[in-house]
Amino acid sequence: MTADVDTGGLGFGAAFSDRYVYSNYFVPVLLTFEDSTTPILPFYAKQQLLEVIRYGGINRDALHSILKNLGYSRLWRDNAMDAADRALPNSDSTMAHGDRPQIRPTLLGTQHTEFVSGLLRSDLGFAFLDRTRIRPVGFALGEHLYALALAPGEEVVLEQKTYTKRQLTLEEQNETERQFDVELTSSLSTEIQEGFERQRSLTDSWGLNASHTGNYQSPEFFWGKFDASHTISYTKNVTEAHQETRRRAVKDNRTASSKVASKYRTQHKTDFKLVTEQGFEATSKRTLRNPNRVTPITLHYFKVLQRLQLQHERYGARLCWAPSVKDPAQTFFDRIRAGREAVVAAAQAALPAPPKEPKKAEPSGGPDLTDLPTQVNVSDVIPADDWGLSGDMRATYVADIPYDSALQWDGDIAFINDTIDVITNRPQETVSRWLVGTPTPASADGAPVLRVRIHIGAPPWVNGPGIDFQVRARFRQKPALVQQVGEDTKYTADLAAYRSALQAWTDKRDAAMEQAAQDADALELRMKQGLNPVNEMVSQIIEQQFPASVRDECWEIDYWQRIFDWERASFTAYPAWWSTGESREPELDPADFINASWARLYLPVRAGMELPALRWIFGKAVATPLDSAIEARFEEFVTELRKFRGAVIGEPDEVPQLPQLPQECAEAAEKVHCLAHWSELMPTDGTHVEVVQGVTTAADQVTGREIEDAEALRAALLAAEEETARLKQRAHDRMTKPADLEVHIGTPPMTGES
């Protein structure tokens, strides 16, 4: 019984094994009215302009003059700024009347025009989704490695060691297991993918260049980084942006692949050794022998290179919203601080009450001087005026709390931290405040004061309400020296018991506080490990620009999820030195998200959701259309983008079209637009050998005669065998009936042989 197996299924053919390196390119776009000049402003840009006028930054006439100089004479009217001014509530801004922070004088003046131009910058752009296809297509012989000459009959043992790229940087130590798998496969086709991605990371690293906007950097994501370096200020249509990024994408990726391939070929080396003793090395050894008796040979070894075909493809074009956030990690560290305070507060609440000090009655029956009530003193109202350019704050201030020389601070840090009063018209939950360090006694104007350092933080609000604060501390009278003539035995015993109980309580409190500090450190570590920078930035943007009435319903949260492609979201972080604040983690890179001074978030809009996204970004509208002129421009913009995707990529919504029912299981065709292709050669572990026979021999006269005699004997043996074959054939032809014959053909056997 045999198995019924289709032998056709056992066969196989060659197929491509493609790998991809993803990248993205961002080009800002300026949405304008029908005159193609006046920009359409989103609601938050309108509010910033109005706040500049209201709170003393720039008066209305000066702003109109600046807009005219910028070529936006119709901006105020077309964007209905008067109606927006009436809709924006008034608020008392103490910031507008505060003293300006002291800065170094400059000859550049106020630069109001540059400031307004920055407020009008567009946060919208086109995000082009690219990938580089890496396809192994064959092999090629590389440079000559080694020539090994073997004399006639010589035999050697050849040991071959091949070294290729097998190094890890410190940042990649967590990838040891994955890298080890690459070593086991001994395939360099995946290594160029890894090196290609690293080279793109180095090429896209942040820096300033001669373009209008500079070069932005994004961290590594699965779908690639966002490269926002471009040589144009804004684009007006998607075709222009496509042409701009097309040239840059091909140049950047081809340069990166060429650098990687050249570096790998340079670092790759093959060593050959002739060994005469065996060792315990796990190496490849081959025994080579020259089979010729008198003729030498030379073995020539060549490298075997893998030929790779690289093809840069564009598989998507999206509308992208790219808002910016100052001090993006501020709210994250506010949550860390609140969590630490909650851990410490829980530990303090779990402690038992401290033992009560025994009272010693005065002989005269007078009052007990050690049982005086406490006293709470308050500092002066201190203005917090260390503002950033965008109305944000992250600064530490010094406050002095006066007290009488007969009093002393009770040492309660939690009381000071809990009684910091912030006086502002801003929402209290948006202003962070906490005690920095430990208060210390000091002197001011000859009087004793308790000096405390208070941190005040606030999100950006251009010319928004100012911030003042006050600090409280609790004091008690210094212990009085109680004179006692007679020894009170009971009081002494009670006092000794109290001191023992107090020491035990203090030890328990210290142990609990130490454990609370460890728990707080563990909490902070867990929060840092679970940090998602994109979510942190989105939360700040929503908090600053979208009030709670627009995000406190489930359908509104779901709307955010449907509009934006969160899986492809990325961001750019700018180093801490662009801000006056100190780095939170000095041991980390200045451009790390935790230390970043600014960050720009890239949120691609899902294909097909461009019109709802534009309404949401520009007017916070879902069901209500915007002004008819703006709606017309939005529809024209979306139509142009869909036409571009259909013409260049192949699908208007980047979704493959499937046949109608009842046809089923149709093949889903992949639609991409090839920008360019090129080839690279990568080193492999293999070598190729060519044999070259020598033109001279090593035979002397005796050896030559032996060779000639051997050739003559061989010729005679061949002739005898041919004659024997002919005789056998003739005998076979002449035999007509069975016979018992013994026929000897050839040389008779020697004597003694049968």
MIKE-223476 format. One line per 8 residues: number of its first residue (from 1); for each residue x, y, z of C-alpha. Coordinates in Angstrom, 1 decimal, always signed. Layout:
N
NUM = X,Y,Z  ...
END
This chain:
754
1 = +0.0,+0.0,+0.0  +1.4,+3.4,-1.0  +0.6,+6.9,+0.1  -1.3,+9.1,-2.3  +1.0,+12.1,-2.5  +0.9,+14.6,-5.3  +4.5,+14.7,-6.4  +3.9,+18.1,-8.0
9 = +3.7,+19.6,-4.5  +7.2,+18.4,-3.7  +8.7,+20.7,-6.4  +9.7,+24.3,-5.7  +11.0,+27.2,-7.7  +12.8,+30.4,-7.0  +11.0,+33.3,-5.3  +12.1,+36.7,-4.1
17 = +12.7,+37.3,-0.4  +12.1,+41.0,-0.1  +12.8,+43.1,+3.0  +11.8,+46.7,+3.6  +13.1,+49.8,+5.3  +10.4,+52.4,+5.9  +10.7,+56.1,+5.9  +8.4,+59.2,+5.7
25 = +8.7,+62.7,+4.3  +6.8,+65.7,+5.5  +6.3,+68.9,+3.6  +4.2,+71.7,+5.1  +1.2,+72.9,+3.1  -0.5,+76.3,+3.3  -4.3,+76.3,+2.9  -5.4,+79.6,+1.4
33 = -8.5,+81.3,+0.3  -9.3,+81.7,-3.4  -6.6,+84.4,-3.8  -4.0,+81.7,-3.2  -2.2,+84.0,-0.7  -4.3,+84.6,+2.4  -4.0,+81.6,+4.7  -6.9,+80.0,+6.4
41 = -6.3,+80.1,+10.1  -7.3,+77.3,+12.5  -9.2,+78.4,+15.7  -6.2,+78.2,+18.0  -4.1,+80.5,+15.7  -6.9,+83.0,+15.7  -7.0,+82.9,+19.5  -3.3,+83.5,+19.8
49 = -3.5,+86.6,+17.5  -6.3,+88.0,+19.6  -4.5,+87.4,+22.9  -1.5,+89.2,+21.5  -3.7,+92.3,+21.0  -5.7,+92.0,+24.2  -2.9,+91.6,+26.7  -0.5,+94.3,+25.6
57 = +1.8,+92.4,+23.2  +1.0,+94.2,+20.0  -1.8,+96.8,+19.5  -4.4,+96.3,+16.7  -3.0,+99.0,+14.4  +0.5,+97.6,+14.6  -0.8,+94.1,+13.9  -2.7,+95.2,+10.8
65 = +0.5,+96.9,+9.6  +2.5,+93.8,+10.2  +0.0,+91.7,+8.3  +0.1,+94.1,+5.4  +3.9,+93.9,+5.3  +3.7,+90.1,+5.2  +1.3,+90.3,+2.2  -1.8,+89.2,+4.3
73 = -3.8,+92.4,+4.0  -7.1,+90.3,+3.7  -6.3,+87.9,+6.5  -8.3,+89.8,+9.2  -11.4,+90.1,+7.1  -11.4,+86.7,+5.3  -10.8,+84.8,+8.6  -13.6,+86.7,+10.4
81 = -11.4,+87.9,+13.1  -13.9,+90.5,+14.4  -16.4,+87.8,+15.1  -13.8,+85.7,+16.7  -12.8,+88.7,+18.9  -16.4,+89.0,+20.1  -16.7,+85.3,+20.8  -13.5,+85.1,+22.9
89 = -14.2,+86.0,+26.6  -12.2,+88.6,+28.3  -9.9,+87.7,+31.2  -7.8,+89.8,+33.6  -4.2,+89.2,+32.7  -1.8,+90.3,+35.5  +0.9,+89.0,+33.2  +0.4,+91.9,+30.9
97 = +1.2,+94.4,+33.7  +4.1,+92.6,+35.2  +7.7,+93.5,+34.7  +9.4,+92.1,+31.7  +12.1,+89.5,+32.5  +15.6,+90.9,+32.3  +17.2,+90.0,+29.0  +20.4,+91.1,+27.3
105 = +19.7,+94.2,+25.1  +19.9,+93.6,+21.4  +20.0,+95.7,+18.3  +17.3,+93.6,+16.5  +14.5,+95.4,+18.2  +11.2,+93.7,+19.2  +10.9,+91.6,+16.0  +7.2,+91.7,+16.1
113 = +6.9,+90.9,+12.4  +8.9,+87.7,+12.9  +6.8,+86.8,+16.0  +3.5,+87.2,+14.1  +4.9,+85.3,+11.1  +5.7,+82.5,+13.5  +2.1,+82.5,+14.8  +0.8,+82.2,+11.3
121 = +2.9,+79.2,+10.3  +0.9,+76.2,+9.1  +0.8,+73.0,+11.1  -0.6,+71.1,+8.2  +1.4,+69.2,+5.7  +1.7,+66.2,+3.3  +3.2,+63.1,+4.7  +4.6,+60.8,+2.0
129 = +4.9,+57.1,+3.1  +7.9,+55.5,+1.5  +9.8,+52.3,+1.8  +13.0,+50.8,+0.3  +12.6,+47.3,-1.1  +15.7,+45.2,-0.6  +15.7,+42.1,-2.9  +18.6,+39.6,-3.3
137 = +18.9,+38.8,-7.0  +22.2,+36.9,-7.4  +25.9,+36.7,-6.8  +29.1,+38.2,-8.2  +32.8,+37.5,-7.8  +34.6,+40.1,-5.8  +38.3,+40.9,-5.4  +41.1,+38.4,-5.3
145 = +41.8,+37.1,-1.8  +44.6,+34.7,-1.8  +46.8,+32.6,-4.2  +48.0,+29.2,-2.9  +50.7,+27.3,-4.9  +51.0,+23.5,-4.4  +54.0,+21.5,-5.6  +53.4,+18.1,-7.3
153 = +51.9,+15.8,-4.8  +51.9,+18.4,-2.0  +49.1,+18.3,+0.6  +48.2,+21.1,+3.0  +45.5,+21.7,+5.6  +43.7,+25.0,+4.9  +41.9,+26.8,+7.7  +39.4,+29.4,+6.7
161 = +38.1,+32.1,+9.1  +35.6,+34.6,+7.9  +34.9,+37.8,+9.8  +32.0,+39.9,+9.0  +29.9,+42.6,+10.7  +29.2,+41.2,+14.1  +29.4,+44.2,+16.4  +26.8,+45.8,+18.7
169 = +26.7,+49.4,+19.9  +25.7,+50.2,+23.5  +22.3,+51.4,+22.4  +21.7,+47.9,+20.8  +22.6,+45.7,+23.7  +18.9,+44.8,+24.1  +19.0,+43.3,+20.6  +21.6,+40.7,+21.4
177 = +19.3,+37.7,+20.9  +18.0,+39.0,+17.5  +21.5,+39.8,+16.3  +22.6,+36.3,+17.3  +19.9,+34.8,+15.1  +21.4,+36.8,+12.2  +24.8,+35.3,+12.9  +23.4,+31.8,+12.9
185 = +21.8,+32.2,+9.5  +25.1,+33.6,+8.2  +23.0,+35.8,+5.9  +24.0,+39.4,+5.3  +20.8,+40.3,+3.5  +19.2,+41.2,+6.8  +22.2,+43.0,+8.0  +22.0,+45.6,+5.3
193 = +18.5,+46.3,+6.4  +19.7,+46.9,+10.0  +22.6,+49.0,+8.8  +20.4,+50.8,+6.3  +18.0,+51.8,+9.1  +20.9,+53.0,+11.3  +22.4,+55.0,+8.5  +19.1,+56.6,+7.8
201 = +18.9,+57.5,+11.5  +22.3,+59.1,+11.3  +21.4,+60.9,+8.0  +18.2,+62.2,+9.5  +19.7,+63.3,+12.8  +18.8,+66.7,+13.8  +20.7,+69.8,+12.7  +20.3,+73.0,+10.9
209 = +20.9,+73.4,+7.2  +20.4,+76.0,+4.6  +16.8,+75.3,+3.9  +13.9,+77.4,+5.2  +12.9,+75.1,+8.0  +15.9,+73.0,+9.0  +16.2,+69.3,+9.5  +13.9,+67.6,+12.0
217 = +14.5,+64.3,+13.7  +12.1,+61.6,+14.8  +12.9,+58.6,+17.0  +12.9,+55.1,+15.4  +9.4,+53.7,+14.8  +8.3,+50.6,+12.9  +6.9,+52.6,+10.0  +10.0,+54.8,+9.9
225 = +10.9,+58.3,+10.9  +9.5,+61.6,+9.6  +12.0,+63.6,+7.7  +10.8,+67.2,+7.5  +13.9,+68.7,+5.9  +12.9,+70.5,+2.7  +14.0,+73.4,+0.6  +10.7,+75.1,+0.2
233 = +8.8,+77.2,+2.7  +5.3,+75.9,+1.9  +3.7,+74.0,-0.8  +0.3,+74.8,-2.4  -0.4,+71.4,-3.9  +0.4,+67.8,-3.4  +2.1,+67.4,-6.8  +4.7,+70.0,-6.0
241 = +5.3,+68.3,-2.6  +5.6,+64.9,-4.3  +8.3,+66.2,-6.7  +10.2,+67.8,-3.8  +10.3,+64.7,-1.6  +10.8,+62.4,-4.6  +14.2,+63.8,-5.3  +15.2,+63.9,-1.7
249 = +14.0,+60.4,-0.9  +15.9,+58.8,-3.8  +19.1,+60.8,-2.9  +18.9,+60.1,+0.8  +18.2,+56.4,+0.5  +20.7,+55.7,-2.2  +23.4,+57.5,-0.3  +22.5,+55.6,+2.8
257 = +22.6,+52.2,+1.1  +25.9,+53.0,-0.7  +27.5,+54.0,+2.6  +26.4,+50.8,+4.3  +27.4,+48.5,+1.4  +30.8,+50.2,+1.1  +31.4,+50.1,+4.9  +30.4,+46.4,+5.0
265 = +32.7,+45.5,+2.1  +35.5,+47.4,+3.8  +35.0,+45.7,+7.2  +34.5,+42.2,+5.8  +37.7,+40.2,+5.6  +38.7,+36.6,+5.0  +41.9,+35.1,+6.5  +43.7,+32.0,+5.3
273 = +46.2,+30.1,+7.5  +48.4,+27.1,+6.8  +48.5,+25.1,+10.0  +50.6,+22.1,+11.0  +48.9,+21.1,+14.3  +45.4,+20.6,+15.3  +43.7,+22.7,+17.9  +40.3,+23.1,+19.5
281 = +39.1,+26.0,+17.4  +35.7,+25.7,+15.8  +36.9,+26.6,+12.4  +36.5,+25.3,+8.9  +39.5,+23.1,+7.8  +40.0,+21.6,+4.3  +42.7,+19.2,+3.1  +44.0,+20.3,-0.3
289 = +46.3,+18.0,-2.4  +47.9,+18.4,-5.8  +47.0,+15.2,-7.7  +49.7,+15.8,-10.3  +53.0,+14.0,-10.0  +55.2,+16.5,-11.7  +53.1,+19.6,-12.4  +52.5,+22.4,-9.8
297 = +49.1,+24.1,-9.5  +48.0,+27.5,-8.1  +44.6,+27.9,-6.3  +43.2,+31.5,-6.7  +40.5,+32.4,-4.1  +38.0,+35.2,-4.7  +35.2,+36.7,-2.6  +31.6,+35.9,-3.3
305 = +29.4,+39.0,-3.2  +25.7,+39.1,-3.0  +23.9,+41.3,-5.5  +21.0,+43.3,-4.1  +18.4,+45.2,-6.0  +17.1,+48.2,-4.1  +13.9,+49.9,-5.1  +12.5,+53.0,-3.4
313 = +8.7,+53.0,-3.5  +6.0,+55.4,-2.4  +3.0,+53.6,-1.1  +1.0,+56.4,+0.5  +0.3,+60.2,+0.6  -1.5,+61.5,+3.7  -2.6,+64.8,+5.1  -0.7,+65.3,+8.3
321 = -1.2,+67.6,+11.3  +2.1,+68.6,+13.0  +1.4,+70.7,+16.1  +4.3,+71.7,+18.5  +4.5,+71.4,+22.3  +6.8,+73.2,+24.6  +8.4,+71.2,+27.4  +6.6,+68.0,+26.3
329 = +7.5,+66.0,+29.4  +6.1,+68.6,+31.9  +2.8,+66.9,+32.5  +4.4,+63.5,+32.7  +6.8,+64.7,+35.5  +3.9,+66.4,+37.2  +2.2,+63.0,+37.4  +5.4,+61.4,+38.7
337 = +5.6,+64.1,+41.4  +2.0,+63.6,+42.4  +2.5,+59.8,+42.5  +5.5,+60.2,+44.8  +3.6,+62.5,+47.1  +0.7,+60.1,+47.2  +3.1,+57.2,+48.2  +4.7,+59.3,+50.9
345 = +1.4,+60.6,+52.2  +0.0,+57.0,+52.4  +3.1,+55.9,+54.4  +2.6,+58.9,+56.7  -1.1,+58.1,+57.2  -0.3,+54.5,+58.1  +2.0,+55.6,+61.0  +0.6,+55.5,+64.5
353 = +0.3,+58.7,+66.4  +3.6,+59.8,+68.1  +3.9,+59.4,+71.8  +2.8,+62.4,+73.9  +5.4,+64.1,+76.0  +4.6,+64.1,+79.7  +3.8,+67.4,+81.3  +5.5,+68.6,+84.4
361 = +3.4,+70.6,+86.7  +4.9,+73.9,+88.0  +5.1,+74.2,+91.8  +3.5,+77.5,+91.7  +0.6,+76.2,+89.6  +1.5,+78.6,+86.8  +1.1,+77.8,+83.0  +3.2,+75.1,+81.3
369 = +5.6,+76.9,+79.1  +6.3,+73.8,+76.9  +2.6,+73.6,+75.8  +2.2,+76.8,+73.9  +0.1,+76.8,+70.7  +1.7,+76.8,+67.2  +1.7,+79.8,+64.9  +1.4,+79.9,+61.1
377 = +3.2,+82.6,+59.3  +2.8,+83.7,+55.6  +5.2,+85.0,+53.1  +4.6,+88.1,+51.0  +2.7,+87.7,+47.7  +5.5,+86.9,+45.2  +4.9,+87.4,+41.4  +6.0,+84.5,+39.2
385 = +7.2,+86.4,+36.2  +9.9,+84.2,+34.6  +7.9,+83.6,+31.4  +8.8,+81.9,+28.2  +8.1,+83.5,+24.8  +4.9,+81.5,+24.4  +3.5,+82.4,+27.8  +4.7,+79.2,+29.4
393 = +6.6,+78.8,+32.7  +9.0,+76.4,+34.3  +10.9,+78.3,+36.9  +12.0,+78.1,+40.6  +11.5,+81.1,+42.9  +12.8,+82.0,+46.4  +10.3,+83.0,+49.1  +11.1,+84.2,+52.7
401 = +8.6,+83.5,+55.5  +9.4,+85.8,+58.5  +9.1,+84.7,+62.1  +9.9,+85.9,+65.6  +13.3,+85.0,+67.1  +11.6,+83.3,+70.0  +10.0,+80.8,+67.6  +11.4,+78.0,+65.5
409 = +10.1,+76.1,+62.4  +8.4,+72.8,+63.3  +10.1,+70.9,+60.4  +6.8,+70.0,+58.7  +7.7,+70.0,+55.0  +4.4,+68.5,+53.9  +2.5,+71.4,+55.5  +4.5,+73.9,+53.4
417 = +4.0,+71.8,+50.2  +0.2,+71.5,+50.8  -0.3,+75.2,+51.6  +1.3,+76.9,+48.5  -1.3,+79.3,+47.4  -1.3,+80.2,+43.6  -3.2,+83.4,+42.8  -4.1,+83.4,+39.1
425 = -7.1,+83.5,+36.7  -5.7,+80.5,+35.0  -7.3,+77.1,+35.9  -5.7,+75.9,+39.1  -5.1,+72.4,+37.7  -2.9,+73.8,+34.9  -0.4,+75.4,+37.3  +2.0,+73.0,+39.0
433 = +3.7,+74.0,+42.2  +5.9,+72.1,+44.7  +8.6,+72.7,+47.3  +12.2,+72.3,+46.0  +14.7,+71.0,+48.6  +14.6,+71.7,+52.3  +13.7,+75.1,+53.9  +16.6,+76.7,+55.7
441 = +16.7,+79.5,+58.3  +18.2,+82.7,+57.0  +18.2,+86.4,+57.7  +16.6,+89.2,+55.7  +16.9,+92.9,+56.7  +18.3,+91.8,+60.1  +15.2,+89.7,+60.9  +15.0,+85.9,+60.9
449 = +13.2,+84.2,+57.9  +12.6,+80.7,+56.7  +13.9,+80.6,+53.1  +12.0,+78.2,+50.8  +12.4,+77.5,+47.1  +9.1,+77.0,+45.1  +8.8,+75.6,+41.6  +6.0,+77.0,+39.4
457 = +5.1,+75.5,+36.1  +2.4,+76.5,+33.5  +1.6,+75.5,+29.9  +1.9,+78.0,+27.0  -0.7,+80.8,+27.0  +0.5,+83.8,+25.0  -0.1,+86.9,+27.1  -2.4,+84.9,+29.4
465 = -3.2,+85.7,+33.0  -0.3,+86.2,+35.4  +0.6,+84.1,+38.4  +1.4,+85.1,+42.0  +1.9,+82.8,+44.9  +2.3,+82.8,+48.7  +3.8,+80.2,+51.0  +2.9,+79.2,+54.6
473 = +4.9,+77.6,+57.4  +4.1,+76.5,+61.0  +6.3,+77.7,+63.9  +6.4,+76.9,+67.6  +8.1,+78.5,+70.6  +11.5,+77.3,+71.4  +11.5,+74.9,+74.4  +11.9,+76.6,+77.7
481 = +14.4,+75.4,+80.4  +12.3,+74.3,+83.3  +13.9,+74.9,+86.6  +13.3,+72.3,+89.2  +14.6,+72.3,+92.7  +13.4,+68.9,+93.8  +13.6,+65.7,+91.9  +10.3,+64.4,+90.7
489 = +10.7,+60.6,+90.5  +7.4,+60.0,+88.6  +8.1,+62.7,+86.1  +11.7,+61.4,+85.5  +10.3,+57.9,+84.9  +7.6,+59.1,+82.6  +10.1,+61.2,+80.7  +12.4,+58.2,+80.2
497 = +9.5,+56.1,+79.0  +8.5,+58.9,+76.6  +12.0,+59.2,+75.2  +12.2,+55.4,+74.7  +8.8,+55.3,+73.0  +9.7,+58.4,+70.9  +12.9,+56.7,+69.7  +11.0,+53.6,+68.8
505 = +8.4,+55.7,+66.9  +11.1,+57.6,+65.2  +12.9,+54.4,+64.1  +9.6,+53.1,+62.7  +8.9,+56.4,+61.0  +12.3,+56.5,+59.4  +12.0,+52.9,+58.2  +8.5,+53.6,+56.8
513 = +9.8,+56.8,+55.0  +12.8,+54.9,+53.6  +10.4,+52.2,+52.3  +8.1,+54.9,+50.9  +11.1,+56.5,+49.1  +12.0,+53.1,+47.6  +8.4,+52.6,+46.6  +8.3,+56.0,+45.1
521 = +11.5,+55.3,+43.1  +10.0,+52.1,+41.9  +6.8,+53.9,+40.8  +8.8,+56.5,+39.0  +10.8,+53.8,+37.2  +7.7,+52.0,+36.1  +6.2,+55.2,+34.8  +9.3,+56.0,+32.9
529 = +9.4,+52.5,+31.4  +5.8,+52.8,+30.3  +6.3,+56.3,+28.9  +4.6,+56.8,+25.5  +5.8,+60.2,+24.2  +3.2,+60.4,+21.5  +0.4,+59.9,+24.0  +2.0,+62.5,+26.3
537 = +2.1,+65.1,+23.6  -1.4,+64.4,+22.4  -2.7,+64.8,+25.9  -1.0,+68.2,+26.2  -2.3,+69.4,+22.8  -5.8,+68.4,+23.7  -5.5,+70.0,+27.1  -4.2,+73.3,+25.7
545 = -6.3,+73.7,+22.5  -9.4,+71.6,+22.9  -11.6,+72.4,+26.0  -13.2,+69.7,+28.0  -16.6,+70.3,+26.3  -15.1,+69.0,+23.1  -13.5,+65.8,+24.5  -15.5,+64.6,+27.5
553 = -17.8,+62.4,+25.6  -17.1,+58.8,+24.4  -18.1,+59.6,+20.8  -15.7,+62.5,+20.7  -12.8,+60.3,+21.9  -13.7,+57.8,+19.3  -13.8,+60.5,+16.7  -10.1,+61.3,+17.5
561 = -9.3,+57.7,+17.0  -11.1,+57.5,+13.6  -9.6,+60.6,+12.2  -5.9,+60.1,+12.9  -3.7,+57.1,+12.1  -2.2,+56.7,+15.6  -0.1,+53.7,+14.6  +2.0,+55.9,+12.3
569 = +2.2,+58.8,+14.7  +5.8,+60.1,+15.3  +7.4,+63.1,+16.8  +10.5,+65.3,+16.7  +12.4,+66.3,+19.9  +14.6,+69.4,+20.2  +17.5,+69.6,+22.6  +17.2,+71.1,+26.1
577 = +19.6,+73.9,+25.4  +17.0,+75.8,+23.4  +15.2,+76.4,+26.7  +16.4,+78.3,+29.8  +15.3,+75.4,+32.1  +17.6,+72.8,+33.4  +17.7,+69.2,+32.1  +15.6,+66.9,+34.2
585 = +17.9,+63.9,+33.5  +21.4,+65.3,+32.7  +22.8,+61.8,+32.1  +20.4,+61.4,+29.1  +20.8,+63.0,+25.7  +19.7,+66.6,+25.6  +17.3,+65.7,+22.7  +15.7,+62.9,+24.7
593 = +12.0,+63.4,+25.2  +12.4,+63.8,+28.9  +14.9,+66.7,+28.5  +13.4,+68.2,+25.3  +12.7,+71.9,+25.2  +10.2,+71.5,+22.3  +8.7,+68.7,+20.4  +6.7,+68.5,+17.1
601 = +4.1,+65.7,+16.8  +3.3,+64.2,+13.4  -0.3,+62.8,+13.2  -1.1,+61.4,+9.8  -4.8,+61.6,+8.9  -6.4,+58.3,+7.8  -7.0,+58.1,+4.1  -10.6,+59.1,+3.3
609 = -11.0,+61.2,+6.5  -9.3,+64.4,+5.3  -12.5,+66.6,+5.1  -13.7,+65.7,+8.7  -10.1,+66.2,+9.9  -9.9,+69.7,+8.4  -13.2,+70.7,+9.9  -12.0,+69.4,+13.3
617 = -8.6,+71.0,+13.2  -9.7,+74.4,+11.9  -13.1,+74.8,+13.6  -13.6,+72.0,+16.1  -16.6,+71.1,+14.0  -18.1,+67.6,+13.5  -21.6,+68.0,+12.1  -21.7,+71.7,+11.5
625 = -20.0,+72.9,+8.3  -17.7,+75.9,+8.4  -17.9,+79.0,+6.3  -18.9,+78.2,+2.7  -15.7,+79.7,+1.2  -13.6,+77.6,+3.6  -15.6,+74.5,+2.9  -15.1,+75.0,-0.8
633 = -11.4,+75.3,-0.4  -11.3,+72.2,+1.8  -13.3,+70.1,-0.8  -11.0,+71.3,-3.6  -7.9,+70.4,-1.5  -9.3,+66.9,-0.7  -10.3,+66.2,-4.3  -6.8,+67.1,-5.5
641 = -5.2,+64.8,-2.9  -7.5,+61.9,-3.9  -6.7,+62.5,-7.6  -3.0,+62.4,-6.9  -3.2,+59.2,-5.0  -5.3,+57.6,-7.8  -2.9,+58.7,-10.5  +0.4,+58.1,-8.7
649 = -0.2,+55.3,-6.2  -3.1,+53.7,-8.0  -5.9,+53.9,-5.4  -7.6,+57.2,-4.3  -8.0,+55.9,-0.7  -4.9,+53.6,-0.6  -7.3,+50.6,-0.3  -7.3,+47.9,-3.1
657 = -10.5,+47.5,-5.1  -11.9,+44.0,-4.9  -14.4,+42.5,-7.4  -18.1,+42.4,-6.7  -19.9,+39.3,-5.4  -20.3,+36.5,-6.2  -16.6,+36.3,-7.2  -14.5,+35.5,-4.1
665 = -10.9,+35.1,-3.0  -9.6,+37.6,-5.5  -5.9,+38.4,-5.4  -5.2,+41.7,-3.6  -2.8,+43.7,-5.9  -0.2,+45.8,-4.2  -0.3,+49.4,-5.5  +3.0,+51.4,-5.1
673 = +4.8,+54.0,-7.1  +8.5,+53.2,-7.8  +10.6,+56.3,-7.5  +14.0,+54.8,-8.5  +16.0,+51.6,-8.3  +19.7,+50.7,-8.0  +22.0,+47.9,-7.1  +24.5,+47.2,-4.3
681 = +27.0,+44.4,-3.7  +27.2,+42.9,-0.2  +29.9,+40.6,+1.2  +29.1,+37.0,+2.1  +30.9,+34.2,+4.0  +31.6,+32.3,+0.8  +34.7,+32.1,-1.4  +35.3,+30.9,-5.0
689 = +38.4,+29.0,-6.1  +39.9,+28.8,-9.6  +42.7,+26.3,-10.4  +45.6,+27.3,-12.7  +48.1,+24.5,-13.8  +51.8,+25.4,-14.0  +53.5,+25.5,-17.5  +56.6,+23.8,-16.2
697 = +57.2,+20.4,-14.7  +59.4,+19.0,-11.9  +60.4,+15.7,-13.7  +64.1,+14.7,-14.2  +65.4,+12.3,-16.9  +64.7,+9.2,-14.9  +61.2,+10.3,-14.0  +60.7,+11.3,-17.6
705 = +61.6,+7.8,-18.8  +59.4,+6.3,-16.2  +56.5,+8.4,-17.4  +57.2,+7.5,-21.1  +57.4,+3.8,-20.2  +54.2,+4.1,-18.3  +52.5,+5.8,-21.2  +53.8,+3.0,-23.6
713 = +52.6,+0.3,-21.3  +49.2,+1.9,-21.0  +49.0,+2.1,-24.8  +49.9,-1.6,-25.1  +47.3,-2.6,-22.5  +44.6,-0.6,-24.3  +45.5,-2.2,-27.6  +45.4,-5.7,-26.1
721 = +42.0,-5.0,-24.5  +40.6,-3.8,-27.9  +41.9,-7.0,-29.6  +40.4,-9.2,-26.8  +37.1,-7.5,-27.4  +37.2,-8.2,-31.1  +38.0,-11.9,-30.5  +35.1,-12.2,-28.1
729 = +32.7,-10.7,-30.6  +33.9,-13.1,-33.4  +33.6,-16.1,-31.2  +30.1,-15.1,-30.2  +29.1,-14.6,-33.8  +30.4,-18.1,-34.9  +28.7,-20.1,-32.1  +25.5,-21.8,-33.5
737 = +24.7,-24.3,-30.8  +25.5,-24.8,-27.1  +29.0,-26.1,-26.4  +31.2,-26.7,-23.4  +34.3,-24.9,-24.3  +37.0,-23.2,-22.3  +38.6,-20.3,-24.2  +41.6,-18.4,-23.0
745 = +42.2,-15.0,-24.5  +45.0,-12.8,-23.6  +48.2,-13.4,-21.6  +48.4,-16.9,-20.1  +48.3,-17.0,-16.3  +51.6,-17.2,-14.5  +52.9,-20.5,-13.1  +51.0,-21.5,-10.0
753 = +47.9,-19.5,-10.9  +44.6,-21.2,-12.0
END
